[in-house]
Amino acid sequence: MITSQNLVAVFLAIAVAIEKDKDRLSELDGVIGDADHGVTMSIGFTAVKNALAGLDLAEAEPATVFNTAAKSFLKAVGASSGPLYATAFMRAGAAVKGRSELDRDAMVEAFQAMARGIQDRGKAERGDKTMVDAWLPASEALGEAAGKDATLTECFEAAAKAAAEGAEATKAMVASKGRASRLGERSLGHMDPGAASTALIVQTMAEEVAKL
């Protein structure tokens, strides 16, 4: 069972991982975007970390953790990733509303709600060379693993593998969304930074879940 305290630990681990990798993420963005994706994501998750530190975890339900993350990320990040991740976390909060702890199926539901939220808000499809190319495969792999009665750890391991493969696959895509779309064929051969950060986030989630 995932408690609010466990969920906060996952967010804190993501903040640390993004901070460590922000230079690489910004370098990836520098080739096809504004070169600020790593910094932007670091600002967003640092704000989440600080906001979650103020929660009373004895009282806060998992939905409150997700909603607090959503509001703080959006407040800190006005760029495109702000509304995307805010929507993701709000959808996850709605999916688990009223639950004091999250079992495997609830975590799967929350994760898939995040993926749908990002796709709905960004209006992106698979193959557009965006973070959706990592989020959707991860969400599908998570659901498939759960359908085979895999453990939560195994579910997230499958999701992390799919997200990494999805991010890698963006190198062969021509961007059709965002600033990268202006490059046309020149965006070929480069990994989408949003997909790269997604892979890192899902991998971190998998590692934290495995510790429980």
C-alpha positions in Angstrom: 0.0 0.0 0.0 1.2 3.5 -0.9 0.7 6.1 1.8 0.9 9.8 1.5 4.3 9.7 3.0 5.4 7.2 0.4 4.0 9.4 -2.3 5.9 12.5 -1.0 9.1 10.4 -1.0 8.5 9.6 -4.7 8.1 13.3 -5.5 11.3 14.2 -3.5 13.2 11.6 -5.4 12.0 12.9 -8.7 13.1 16.4 -7.7 16.6 15.1 -6.8 16.9 13.2 -10.1 15.7 16.1 -12.2 18.2 18.5 -10.5 21.0 16.1 -11.1 20.1 15.7 -14.8 19.0 19.2 -15.6 22.1 20.1 -17.7 21.7 17.1 -20.0 18.0 17.8 -20.4 18.7 21.4 -21.3 21.4 20.3 -23.7 18.9 18.1 -25.4 16.5 21.0 -25.6 19.2 23.3 -26.9 19.3 21.2 -30.1 15.6 21.5 -30.9 14.1 24.0 -28.5 14.9 26.8 -26.0 17.7 25.0 -24.1 15.7 25.5 -20.8 13.8 22.2 -20.3 16.1 20.9 -17.6 16.1 24.2 -15.7 12.3 24.5 -16.1 11.7 21.0 -14.8 14.1 21.6 -11.9 12.2 24.8 -10.9 8.9 23.0 -11.1 9.9 20.0 -9.0 11.8 22.1 -6.5 8.6 24.0 -6.0 6.7 20.7 -5.5 9.3 19.6 -3.0 9.0 22.8 -1.0 5.2 22.7 -1.1 5.0 19.1 0.0 7.3 19.8 3.0 4.5 21.9 4.4 1.9 19.1 4.4 0.8 17.4 7.6 1.2 13.8 6.3 -0.7 12.4 9.2 -3.8 14.1 7.9 -3.2 14.6 4.1 -4.6 11.9 1.8 -2.7 10.9 -1.4 -5.1 13.1 -3.4 -4.0 16.1 -1.4 -0.3 15.3 -2.2 -1.1 15.2 -5.9 -3.2 18.4 -5.8 -0.5 20.2 -3.9 2.1 19.1 -6.4 -0.1 20.3 -9.3 -0.7 23.8 -7.8 2.9 24.4 -6.9 4.3 23.2 -10.2 1.9 25.4 -12.2 2.7 28.4 -10.0 6.4 28.0 -10.5 6.4 27.1 -14.2 4.5 29.1 -16.7 6.1 27.4 -19.7 4.3 24.6 -21.5 5.4 21.9 -19.1 3.7 23.8 -16.2 0.1 23.2 -17.4 1.0 19.7 -18.6 2.3 18.5 -15.3 -0.3 20.4 -13.3 -3.0 18.7 -15.3 -1.3 15.3 -14.8 -1.1 15.7 -11.1 -4.7 17.0 -10.8 -6.0 14.1 -12.8 -4.1 11.7 -10.6 -5.6 13.4 -7.5 -9.1 13.1 -8.9 -8.5 9.4 -9.6 -7.6 8.6 -6.0 -9.8 11.0 -4.2 -11.1 9.8 -0.9 -8.5 7.0 -0.5 -6.2 7.1 2.5 -3.8 4.6 1.0 -3.2 3.4 -2.6 -3.0 -0.3 -3.6 -1.5 -1.5 -6.9 -4.7 -0.9 -8.9 -5.1 2.7 -7.5 -1.5 3.5 -8.4 -2.0 2.2 -11.9 -5.2 4.3 -12.2 -3.3 7.4 -10.9 -0.4 6.9 -13.3 -2.7 6.3 -16.3 -4.7 9.4 -15.3 -1.5 11.4 -15.4 -0.6 10.1 -18.9 -4.1 10.9 -20.2 -4.0 14.4 -18.6 -0.7 15.2 -20.4 -2.0 14.0 -23.7 -5.4 15.8 -23.3 -3.8 19.1 -22.3 -1.0 19.0 -24.9 -3.2 17.8 -27.7 -0.4 15.5 -28.8 -0.5 12.1 -30.4 2.1 9.3 -30.4 4.7 10.1 -33.1 4.5 13.9 -32.6 7.9 13.8 -30.9 6.8 14.9 -27.5 6.7 13.6 -23.9 3.6 11.7 -24.9 5.8 9.3 -26.8 7.2 8.2 -23.5 4.1 8.7 -21.3 1.7 6.6 -23.4 3.9 3.5 -23.8 4.7 3.7 -20.0 1.0 3.9 -19.2 0.1 1.0 -21.5 2.9 -1.2 -20.2 1.9 -0.5 -16.6 -1.7 -1.5 -17.4 -0.7 -4.6 -19.2 1.6 -5.7 -16.4 -1.2 -5.1 -13.9 -3.6 -7.1 -16.1 -1.2 -10.1 -15.8 -1.3 -9.7 -12.0 2.2 -8.4 -11.7 3.3 -6.7 -8.5 3.4 -3.0 -8.2 7.2 -3.1 -8.5 7.0 -5.2 -11.6 4.4 -2.9 -13.1 6.6 0.2 -12.6 9.6 -1.7 -14.0 7.7 -2.4 -17.1 6.6 1.2 -17.3 10.1 2.5 -16.9 11.4 0.2 -19.7 8.6 1.4 -22.0 9.2 5.0 -21.2 13.0 4.7 -21.9 12.2 2.9 -25.2 9.7 5.6 -26.1 12.1 8.4 -25.4 14.8 6.6 -27.6 12.2 6.2 -30.4 11.7 10.0 -30.6 15.2 10.3 -32.3 13.6 8.8 -35.4 10.7 11.2 -35.4 10.2 14.6 -37.0 8.7 17.0 -34.6 5.2 18.3 -35.3 4.5 20.1 -32.0 6.1 23.0 -30.2 9.2 24.9 -31.2 10.9 21.8 -32.4 8.4 21.6 -35.2 9.9 24.6 -36.8 13.0 22.6 -37.6 11.2 20.0 -39.7 13.5 17.3 -40.9 16.4 18.8 -38.9 14.8 17.5 -35.7 15.5 14.0 -36.8 18.2 12.2 -34.9 17.6 14.1 -31.6 15.8 12.8 -28.6 12.8 14.9 -27.5 13.8 16.5 -24.1 10.3 16.1 -22.7 10.3 12.4 -23.5 13.8 12.2 -21.9 12.6 13.8 -18.7 9.6 11.5 -18.7 11.8 8.5 -18.9 13.8 9.8 -15.9 10.6 10.5 -13.9 9.2 7.0 -14.5 12.5 5.3 -13.8 12.7 7.2 -10.5 9.2 6.2 -9.6 10.1 2.6 -10.3 13.1 2.8 -8.1 11.2 4.3 -5.2 8.3 1.8 -5.5 10.9 -1.0 -5.4 12.1 0.3 -2.0 8.7 -0.1 -0.4 
